[in-house]
């Protein structure tokens, strides 16, 4: 599909870190933008780690509905050429599982898009999924990928190597005076800023590459990122390394108490021992991002 044919986009997951930037990126590119959200109030507020608020100028239409309640979605696909989904559990506290949100909500979107004759669907999964298929979050993401590939629609799969919002958690710990790392912190990563990732998502949605990995401009270890955070906040580095055996034991305990947080903890711990490096698509450095966060704290 040529770029000029894609004009009307539905952005799902617009209250999340990437979703907020995606709304703005599609609008900047000249799209007519419909936003699907559970809460217009949350949409209009800034998100964590400098994710922007969505203003009336950023979206042509706000559709309030819930993917967990398909009866609220009548007409959501009307006139849409492209669906962009970054729907998934991030910081929800509603007790829903990866199966219920990351899989079922995206499956509902795919079903609705297909029924409405949507031309193309772009889905944000994860880089290196083939190496961590033992994780529930990876399994559900890749089931969505398979569902999309078999839908008959044109598709694009975006595979980020990590988000600056995750690095924001390192900054917050450094600001409090101590950073906790799982494992030795020597695994390599190339996380990307939400604005850079959103612009890459638009380019990938318009392009011919079916699946694309997306990384930031730098490759570093988690340990290096922690020292960088301490340098920006101006505090002496204090880093506590949680041994992998202990982290795994904690994951099991958390899993007994909560399936949602147990699965999320499993992902966080596994991310502490594998590399996540991909092609450079972003330009903002992690230092610049930490400095933005620090300036906002002053």
TABEL-V548263 format. One record per run of one state. SS is the DSSP state (H for helix, E for strand, - for the rest). FROM is the first residue (numbers start at 1). LEN is the number of residues. If there is no record, write none. Layout:
BEGIN
[[SS,FROM,LEN] [SS,FROM,LEN]]
END
This chain:
BEGIN
[[-,1,2] [H,3,3] [-,6,2] [E,8,5] [-,13,4] [H,17,12] [-,29,3] [E,32,6] [-,38,2] [H,40,5] [-,45,3] [H,48,3] [-,51,10] [E,61,4] [-,65,1] [E,66,1] [-,67,2] [E,69,1] [H,70,3] [-,73,9] [E,82,4] [-,86,13] [H,99,18] [-,117,3] [E,120,5] [-,125,4] [H,129,3] [-,132,4] [H,136,14] [-,150,4] [E,154,7] [-,161,2] [E,163,1] [H,164,13] [-,177,2] [E,179,4] [-,183,5] [E,188,2] [-,190,2] [E,192,1] [-,193,1] [H,194,13] [-,207,4] [E,211,5] [-,216,4] [E,220,2] [H,222,12] [-,234,5] [E,239,4] [-,243,1] [H,244,14] [-,258,1] [H,259,13] [-,272,4] [E,276,1] [-,277,3] [E,280,1] [-,281,5] [H,286,12] [-,298,1]]
END
